[in-house]
Amino acid sequence: MICITFQDQKNGDKADTITMHRTTDPITCPVKQAATIVTSIRNIPGCTSDSTINTYQSKGRTYTLSSQTALQRLRRKATVLGPHTLGHTADDIGLHSCRSAAAMAMVLAGTPVYMIMLIGRWKSNAFLRYIRKQVAEVSNDVSNNMIRIRSFFHPNTKPATLE
């Protein structure tokens, strides 16, 4: 497993740690990806175990990846893939798109709302704004689940009177 600590967040929380477990996927396993990133950072001259996860080296220089640079790189990749592949343009993408995609993936996987909130570090159900209800898989099995219970009733909740 990997424990990721977010030192300072927009929501005001400090040192919030999220734990992710390994998967069998050779590419998207969070533990393997974290090990690769940490190893790369530790191989950069001058970096220590205190170096942040957004440290990288390019052309012999060490940088800290800014949100502006991350957004530029994300949009550049989206441009390469094109709107015909993604269904939207690069200008439609923001850094919140990653959080939106993760929330969507968790919804499609059947992850309970409270777990999505914990993992995504949301203090409210605001992430539901990011869920794309038009994605066909969101409604998968809803019709079957709706007819699973053949009948239901509402019990009389009026207080009984004694006569």
N, C-alpha and C positions, 0 to 999 in steps of 0.2 A: 504494500500500500504506500501511498504518498500523502503526506500532510502538507497542505499549502496554507501559509499564513498571510493574510492580507493585512498589512500593517496599518493602513489608513484608508478609509473608504468614504465615499460620498454620503453614505447613510449615517455617518458619525461613529460607526463601530471601529474599535481599534483592536489590532492583533486577533482578528477572527480567523480561525483555522477550519479548513474544509478537508476532509479525508476522502480520497478516491482509491478504489481497489484496482488491482491489475485485471486485465481482460486477456482473452486469448488472441485478440487481433494484433498482428505484428506491427501495424502502423499506428493505430489510434489508441493503443494501450497507454493510459496516463502515466503509469509507472515507468514504462520503457521510454516514453517521450521525456519525462522529467529527468531520468538518468542520462539521456543523451544531452539534454540542455545543460545540466549541471556539469557533466564531464567536459563539454565544450567550453563552458565558462571557466572552469578550473584550469584548462589548458591555455588560457589567455594570460600572457605575462603580466604580472602585477595584480591579478585577480586572486581573491581569497574566498573562503567559505562564507564571508560576509557580503560578497558581491551580490547584487540583485539579479533576479531572473531575467531582466530585460537588458542585460549586458551582452554585447556582441563585438566581434572584431571584423573590420573590413579594411583591406589594403594596409594591414599592419597597424591600424589605429583602433583604439578601443572606444566604443560608444555606449550610451544608454539609450535604448529605443524610446522615443517620445511617442505620445499618442498621435501627434500630427504625422510623424513618419510611418507609424503603423497604419493609419488610415490611408495614406498615399500608397503604401505597398498593397493593401487590401484592394483598393480601387484599381490599381494597375493590373493585378491578377484578374479581377472581375472583367476588365476591359479585354484582356487576352481571351478569357473564356467566352465572352460575348453574351448579349441579352438573349440570343436564341437558345443558349444552353441554360442560363440562370433564370430567365423569365423576368429580369429587370436589368436596368443599366447600372453602371458603376456609380453614378451619382446618387442612386437610391440607397447605397450602402453607407452605413456609419459603423462606428465601433460597437454600438449597441446591437448591430446585426449578429454578432457572435453570440451575445447573450440570448437574443431572440431565437437563433437557430438551436442553441442548446436547450432552451425551454421547450421549443417545438419538438425536438428529438425526444425529450423526456416524456412529453404528453403522448406522443405516438407510441412510446414504449410502455405506456400504462403506469408511469410513475405517479404516485399520489401527490396531490397539490402541496401538502405540507412538506414533502421531501423536496419538491422543486423549489419551494421557498427557502428551505434550509441550504441546499446545495448552491442555489443562485444568489444567496444572501439578500433575498428580498424581505422586507419587513411587512409587506402587505401582499395582496394578490394582484398587484399592479402588472406583474408579468403576463397576466391573461390578455392584456392589450396586444401582446406580441404574437399570440397564438393565431395562426391563420386558419380560420374556420373553413375557408374554401379549399384547403388541402384535403383531397379525397380521403386520405387515411384517417383523418381526425374522426370522421363519422363511421369508420369501420365497425361493424357489429352493433351499432346503436339500434338499428331496426330490430335485430334479433333480441337484444337485451330489453327493448321496450315491450315486446310481446311475451317475454318469458313469464311474467306475472300476469295471469289471465284476468284477474279481477282484484279490485281493492275497494275499500270503503273508508269513510271518515266516521269515526265513532261519535255519538252524541256527547257533546261536551257541556251541554247546559246542565246546571245543577238540578238534581231531582228534587221534587217537592213532595212533602208528606201530607196526605189528606186524611 
